[in-house]
Amino acid sequence: MTKAKISNLGTSHDNKNVYIDYNNTNVGYHLLETPNLISLVKEAIPKLRIGDKEQVVLSFDLGRIVGTTNLVKTEKDDEILYAKRIGRTSYSRFVKHKKPVKCSNIVIVLRKGSTGYNLWTSMCGNILPKDAYIKDSNFNNTHALVYDEKLIQPETVTYSRP
């Protein structure tokens, strides 16, 4: 990236410094989906109460449509495929022939560092339920990302679950 390695994003409501270390963040993929995501995070930071945890996951409603989420509910007859997203090593479930859903929320994931909190990732949408991280959960069997060939590694596409 052409940006400075570390950039200050603002100060939270409870006076915590928030920054982004471009060499230690996972937000790049989501910037492909929502190019103005960093400005949305900057807008939310002064209103957030971060606390003192090592990792903080927050959802913030900006009160207007700010983008789209490509995580959608799937039905039995939907065309499902699997692929690796750009910059990722694991497979994700995708659905064809659906469109992203407009949303007013952003999710912000911060990790405590020596000088405040680093923006680990952020995206438009809502915080995932805990079972979203379990491969065969009901959530993962009924939700998928909207297929967009610009956001995947094309050589990894498969219709069989890896």
HUPE-V877566 format. One line per field, one symbol per residue. phi: phi as a letter, one per 20 degrees, with the letter a starting at -180 (. if undefined). Layout:
phi->???
//
This chain:
phi->.eeggccfdqcfgemefcccdfebbdeggffffcgegffffgffgfeedencffccdcdceembfdrcdeecfddgefedbcaefgmdddececcemcdgdfbdecdcddcfcfcpceffbbafpdfffgffedgdfggfeccbeffbffdcegfefbedff
//
